Structures are given as structure tokens and as C-alpha cells.
Amino acid sequence: MDERRRTADKRRGRTLGRQYRRSAAAAKKPATEIRDREQMQILLRSIRLFLRPNVTAASAPMHRLSYHSPSRALLSFLASAPPWWPSALARGVFPLMAAPNPPVRRVSRSPHGYRSMTSGVGVKGEELDRPDRRLLTPSTNDKRDRNEGMHYVSDCELDSDGEEGWAEQIPSNAVDGIYPLYRIPMSRHRDGSLYRDTHSWKKEFRVADRNETRLEAMKLSEPADCVICDDGTCMMHRPCQMLQIFSLKLDKIHVDGGLVELYGYIAARDGLDLLLNHVINFSRDDPIIVEQGSFINIAGPKRGIELVDTILIEYDMRIKIGKQEKDDLQLIDGVSFMDDRSTRDCRIFTRRISGKCGSVEITASRLNWAVEATVEVLISEVDSSFNLRLGCFTSGLQKEIQIFDGAIGESGGLKRSVVAVRMGTSMDLKLKVGSESSVAAEHCCSFKANQHGSVSQEIKTDLALISVKVTWSTLPRGLD
């Protein structure tokens, strides 16, 4: 009997010791980290319940969620999730139409599944957004290439079409400090799953409509119905939350060799008209030539991107290798959510879009109380060819938007660019002008944000006269 009592006492002592050590470790952790971990555990269970096909969701448009939604209580909880959660999960806006439970099959994780590649641009501020990393931290003895694939917590379930579910795409940590931009299941172009009306978000965002946005930039540059306050601001046309994309980078490609021919598009669908607002768009007949690690020249967007509630980021990019399109390799393909609750004002973030044959990094920021600046550059008095590099900085952020980088051989205008600028700040342009036989000279000009109107500046160089015109406009409320 004494032996049993001593054994029981030892067990109780070990149990109390473990509890004490856990309590002491928890006391050392910030309250936000503990809360985030608790939210992660509850959120994963809630997501899996919410995303079951036999759970109906509200019929209100997703970009304007109804407060009378039967799932409002769940959405309210999800909205308080940490900022590093994917937008659709944090917002809880992935309603499924009622349907019978589809058959599922369990498979093992493989490095050939959803991949997340090495990083390019890092942002210091991202440290605050990192979730608990215990489940992902590799052993120091692990000699495998970190590019091999994304690490996962457990096995995943595939639906009847072979797609991973939303909750199963959640990694336990970022790869090289960059989190993925999660692709919504059943949203690929090439296999046609995007156009199957099995999910209500596809109808709400009208993804079957392949038309480009009908709204032009500078729509409210000179409105006739302004109401001007004493401080000179217009009360009729208000600034709004906007998304500014700074850069796109070809992070990784699974193709031998250096340069590749890339074509396809990346576009946003916001609440203004739900149509495609292309950030880049290259045809197969006119692809761009890039290499791994290089930046992709951003030609768009056509107008400013409103970031109010939820928007879609849609992409379909391919690597041209054969004579016919069917022979080409798919780089990235799908649709992702982005919203105003999973982003922060004037906080630059980088996300990685991963695909079968590589990945693309997108660097962006949400700007509150922002207006649209349309930049037009005219070059005249050109005596001989020269090189021009034109970069833009917005809203006091130290991240450059590359507008142009190339050779100028004759007088003419550059393609106009649309930039979001926060009111109360400025947009700064930096120009580097030089020839092969001379050192490039740097010139700068600054434009203070305004709701309406336009302003011009001229820069006289030894090689040409460069005229810059900036037209200010707020975003319209829609097509009306």
C-alpha cells in the first residue's frame, strides 16, 4: 500500500510540475500571442463547421455583408481574428450554397502540393503579424531544401473535385517571413472550376463576367456638384480606403534555364462595379521576358482600387514554352480574397501567390482616406536617345512603385499610371536620366494630395524636357 501511495504521489508531483512550468511559460508570453493562439484553435474549428456544404449562408452580397445574416454571430467572432489570418477567413465571407455532403478522401501531405517558395522583399513590420510558429520550425539537423514545400499541421481532405478545403490551406507559419495569399478552392480558370456556380461568392462577385471595368480614372477630377468647406475640402466627394500595389515579383519558377516568356493577368474586383481592374495583362502573342527573382513591370491598374469590405484578387499567368497554348505551363491560377480588416493603414505587406510551376510575390498596402492620382509624363526636345527610370513614392511610405525603366529615343508620352495617395501626404516622383556615355542625373518632384483638380511640373535636363501632370480625383460611388 505504501508503495502505491508513493507512486501516486510521484505522479501528482510530475503533473503539478508540468502545470507549473506551463503557467510560468505562459506568463512570459505577451497577452496578444496567447489570445491569438486561442483564437487560432477556436477559429479552425469554426471555419470547418462554417464551410461544410450543408451549411447555408446569408444571401446578402459579400462585399456588403448584411447585419441580419443568420451567421452574423460567427462572422463577428471571425472579424476579431489576428491580422495575419487570410482575409476570407478573418471576414468569414466564404458562404457555400446548400448541397449534400460530397465524398472526401484523405491523402498524405506531399511537397508537390500547394507550394510556397523563397522570399524576395521583406518588410520589417511583418514581425507583429506572425502566428505561433512552434508547429513549423524545422530542426537544425534537417538538411532538406526549405523550398521543397509548405509545411502543414496535419493531413488534408480533398473534395470530390480534388481541391483542398479552405481550412486545409492554412500553414503553421510563413516561409522566409512571407505569408501566402490563399487561393479559394474551386477557383481555377484552366479546369473551369471558377465558372461552376456551386458557391454563392462566384455569383455575388460575378466572376463569369470577363469584361474590364467600365469606370475610368479621373472620373471626379472636375465635378460640378462640389460642396466646399472653409478649409477647402469637398464634402460631397469623400476620400476612401484604397489598395495600392507596389510591386509584383516572379519569386520562383520550376523551369530550367534563365529567361522565360510570361503572359496572363492579375486583376482586382472591387465593389465599384465588380469587373476586372487589371494590374497587369499580357497576351500570349506579346509576352514579357523575365527571369526568376526579377520584378514584373506593372502597367495598371486602369483606375484606383477601392478596398472597402471584401475584394477579389484574380490571376491566371502562364509560361509560354510550346507552339500552342495547351503546351504552356501554368504559373499561378485562381482567386483570392483581400479585405480591409486583414490589412492595416499605411502598413506594407508582402504575400506569395503559389502555383504548380512557381510563385509570384505581391507587395501592397491599404491606404485610408485616400484619393486617386493619375500620372501622365510627356517627353519632348529629345536630341538623342537616353535611359529613363521613373519611380514613385506615395503617402510617406519608403517603398518605390516603378513606373518606367527603359530607353527613350524620341519625343512622346509614357503610359499613364494610377496611384493611391493618402490625404494630408504627398506623392513624390524620382527620375534618373542619363545616357550610356554619362552618369545618370537624379531629379525629384512632389505633389500634395488633393481631392480634385490637376497640377503640372516641368523638369529640364540636358537630354530632354520632361513634363509631369498629376490629376486628382476621388473614387466614384459606382457606375451611377
N, C-alpha and C positions, 0 to 999 in steps of 0.2 A: 504493500500500500504506500509506504514511504517513497519507494522508487517511482511509482506512478505520479505521486504528488510532485516530486522533484522534476520529473519530465514535463508535467503540465505547467509548472512554474517557469521552466526554461522557455517553453513555447510562448507563454504570455509575455515573458520578458523580451523575446525576439520580436513579437508582434508590436509591443509598445515602443521598442527601439525603432522599428521601421516607421511607425506612425510619427514618432518624434522627428526623425530625420526628414520625412516628407514635409512636415509642418515647418521645420526650420528652413528647408529649401524653398518652400512656397513663400515664406515671409521675406526672403531675399529678392524675390521676383517682383517686378513692377505690377501694380494692380491691373494695368491695361493688358499685360501679357496673360495674366491669369484669366481675366474676363474674356479675352479673345479666344483662349483655348477652350473655355467652357462653351462659348458661342459656337466654336467650330464643331464640337461634339453634338450639340443640340441641333445645329443648322444642318449637318449632314443627314441626321435622321428626318428632319422636317422636309428637306429637299427631296429625299427618296419617296416620302409619302406624297408630297405635293405633285411630283412628276409622274405618279402612277397613271396610266392611260385611262383608268376608270374614275379618275377624279376630275370633275368638271370645274371650269374656271369662269370668272366673270366675263361677260360679253362686251364690256366696255373696251374702247380702243386702248391698246397697251401704252401708247405714248401719252395718254391722258387717263390714268387709272381712275376708276370710279371709287368714291369713298363708300358706296353702298355695296361693294363687291362682297360676296359671301366668304371670300378668302382674305378679307382685309386684315383680320387679326394676325394671320400668318405673315402677310406682306409687311405689316407694321413691325413685326419682330425681325424679319429679314432685312428691313431697311436699316436696322441698327447694327448690322454686321460690320466687321472691321473693313477699312477702305481697301485692303488688298484683295478682298473677295471679288470674283468676276462679277461684272455689272448685272448680268441677268440673275445671278444667284442673290446678290445683295438686294436687288429690287424685287425678286420673286416674280418676275414677269416672263414666265415660260409656260403659259396655260396650254394644256392639252385638251383637245376635244374628246368627249366621252367615247370610249371604244372598249371592246373586250380586251382582256389581258393578253398580249401577244406572247408566243412561246419564246423563251430565252434559253441561251446555252452558255455555260461557264467555260471560260478559257483561261489559260495561264498568261501572265504578262510576258511580253517579248520586246526586245529592243527594236523590233521592226514595227511597233505600233505607233502611237502618237509620239512624235519626237520633239525635243526641244534642244536647240543647238547652242553653240557657244555664243558668247555675248560680243557686242561691239561697243556701243555707247553706254556708259554707266552714269547714274545720277546719284549724287550723294544723299539727297533727301529720301531715297527709297528705303533707307535703313528703318525708318519708322513704320513702314508698311509691311514688314516681313512677318509671316506667321511663325508658329513654333516649328523649329527645324529638326527636332530630335529624330523623326522618322526617316529623314533623308540623308543626314550627314554620313558620308562614306567613311569607311575605315581607312586609316593611314596606310594600311597594308594592301589596299585594293589597287591593283595596277591597271585596271581597265580604263580605257579612254572615257573621260567624262562626257564626251559627245555621243556615246553609244546610245543613249536614250534617256527618256524621262523616268525617274524613279516613282514608284507607286506604293500606296499603303497596302493594297490587297488585290486579289483577283477582281476582274470586272465582269459585268454581264453585257452581252450583246443582244440587241433586239432582233426581231425577225429579219431585218434587212442588213444585219451585220454591223450596225452602228453602236458605238459606245454611248451610254447614257450620260446625262449632264453631270451627275454627281461623281461618275467614274472618271471624269477628266480632271478631277481636282488633284494636283500633285501635292506632296507634303512640303515642298519647298521650291524656291526659284532655282534656276540653273544659271550659275555665274551672275547672280544678282538680278536677273531679269525674269519676270513672271510671264507666263503665256497669255495671249489673248484667246480666250476659249472659243472654239468653234461649236456652234449649236449642232447637235445631232440632226441628221436628215436635212442638211442644208447644202449639199454639193450640187454644182451645176452639171458636171460631166456625166454623172449617173442619173440625173433627172430628179433626184430626191427633193431638191429645193422646190420643185413645181408640183409636188404631190400635196394636195390640200388635206393633209392629215393633222396639221397643227394650226391652231387659230392665229398664231402670230404671223403666219405667212399671209393670211387674208388681211389682217389688220395693217400690215406694212406693205401690202400689195406687191409682193416680190415678183409676181408673174408679169408685172408691167415693167418692161425693159427700157422705157423711154428715159431720156435725160431730163433733169429738172428744167422746168419751163421758166423758172424765175432767173432773172439776170442780175448781175452785180449792179451796184449804183442805182438801185430802184428808187430809193428815197434820198437821193443826193440833193434834189431841189424840190421838195414837196411844197404844195400850195396851202396846206392846212396846218401849218405850224402854230403852236401856242408857246410864245417865248416868255420865259420868266425874267425877273430882274437881273439874275446872274448870267443871262444869255443862253441858258439851256432850253431845249424844246421839251415841253411836257407831253406833246402829242405822240412823238415817236421816241420811244424809250430804248436805251441800250439793253442788251440781254446777255445771257450766258452763251458763250460760243466755244467751239473746239478749234484749236489751232494745231495743225500737224506741221512739225518742224522738219522731219526727215523720214525717209524710207531707206533701209539698208538691206542689201542682199547678204544676209548673215551667213548662210551655209547652202551649198549645193552638192548633191551627190552625183556629180558628173566629173569624169576625168578631163583634165585639161584646164586651161585658164579662162579664156573669154567664152561667154555663151550669148546666144541671141534670146532675148526675153520679150514676151508680149503678154497682153492681157490688161486687166484693170483692177484698181482698188477704188471704191466709191463709198459715200455715206448716204444714208436715207434718214433725213430728219423730219420733224413734224410740220415743216412748212408746206411741203407738197408730196412727201414720201417717195419722190422719184430719185433716180441716180444722180448724185453730185460727184462727178469723177475727180479724184485726186490725181490719178494717172490713168492713161488709157492709150495703149499702143496696139495697133493692128498686127496681124501675122505678116502682112506684106511689108510692114515698116517697123520691125522690132528694134529695140535698143540693144546695144552691145555692152555688156557689163561683165565683171568678174567677182568672184567671192570676196566679200568684205568691202565692196565699193557701194557708194550711195547712188540711189536712183533719182534722177532729176524729176522734181515734182512740177508738173505743168498746171495743176489745178489748185484749189477747186474752182468751179465755174462761178460760184458765189460763196458767201460766208456760210459756215455750218453752225446751225443752232444746236446747242446742247442743253435742251430742256427735257427733263424726264429721260426717256429711253430713245436711243437712235441705233441704227444698224450700221455696221461696217461690213461691206460685201466685197468679196475678192475672188478672182479667177485668173491666175497667172500661170503661164506655161513656158517651157524651154523648147525652143524650136530646134529639132535635130533631124527631122526627116523631110521628105518631099510633100507629105500630106499631113494634115492636122492630127489624124488619128495616131500617127507615129510619134508625136511630140510627148515630152514628159510633163507631168503635172507638178508644178512647184507648190502652189497653195490654192485651195478651193474651198469656199464655204461662206458662212455668215457668222458674225459675232455681235454681241450686244455691247453697248457702252452707254453710261448714263451719268447724271450729274451728282449722284450720291456715292459712286465709287471713284470719283475723281475730286481733286481739290483745286481751289482757285490759285492760279499762278504757280502751280506745282508741276514741274516737268516730270513725265513718267515715260518709260520705255517698256513696250510689250512685244512679245515674239509670236508671230503667226507661223506655225509649223505645218508642213505638209509632207507628202510622200517623198519628194525629191529635194527637200531643203527647207529653208525658213527665211522669213523677212521680218526685220525689226521695224516697228513704228514708234516714233518719238513724238509726243504731243503734250498738250496742256489744256485744261479748262480755264477760260478767262471770263470772270464775272463782269457785268456792267461794261460789255464790250461793243464796239462798232466795227463796221466793215471798211477797210481801206483798200482801194483799187489802185495799184501802182502801174503807171504807164511810163515807159522810158523811150525817148526819141533821140537818135544819134545822128548828128549832122556835121558838116565841114570835115569829112574824113579825107585826109591826104593820102594815107597808106594804111595797110592792114595792121591791126594791133589786137592784143588779147585783153579781154574784159572779164572781170569777175565781180559780180554784184551780189552782195549778201544783205540780209535784213535782220534786224533785232527788234522785237516787239515787247512792249509792256514792261520794260526793265529786266527782262529775262536774258541771261547770258547764254543763249542757245541760238545759233545762226540758222536762218532759213535761206538756203541757196536759191537765188532767183535766176541767175545766169552765170555760166562759166564756159567761155569759148572765144572764138576768133571773130572779129568784126572786119569786113572787107569793104563795105560801102555804107552809105547813109541809109537809115531806115529805122523802124521801130521794133522793139522787142515784144514778145508776147506779154500781155498784161498779167499781173499777179494779184491775187486777193489775199489779204492778211487780216487777221483779227487783232484789234488793238484795244486795250483796256482804257476807259475814260480816265482822265487825270494823269495819263502817262504819254509817252511818245513812241513813234516808230522811227528807228534810226537805220539809214542805209549806208553801207560801206562799199566803196568802189575801188578796185585795183585796176589801174590802166597801165599797160606797158607793151613794148614790142620785144622781139627776140634779141634786139641789139641794145636794149636799155633796161634799167631796173624799174620795176613796176612802182608807180606812184599811187599813194592811197588818198582817197578823198571821202569825206563824210558829209551827210546832210541829215537833218532831223525834222520831223513833222509831228506836231502836237495833235493828239486825238480830238476829233470834233464829231458832232452828230450829222452835220450836213455840210455841203459846200466842197470846194476844191482849192488846192494851193499848188504852186509850181516853183521849182528852183532850177537854176542852170549852173552847170559845172564846166568851166572852161579848162581844157587840158591842152597839152602840146600836140596831141594826136587827133582830137575831135572835140566838138561841143556836145555835151550830154545834158538833155533836158528831162527833168523828172516831174511828173504830175501825179498828185495823190488826190483821189476823190473819196470823200467821206460819205457814209450812208449807214443808217440803222437797218436792221433786217425787217422786212415786211411781216405782217401777221399771217400771211398766207397768200393764196392766189387772188383774193379779193382786193 
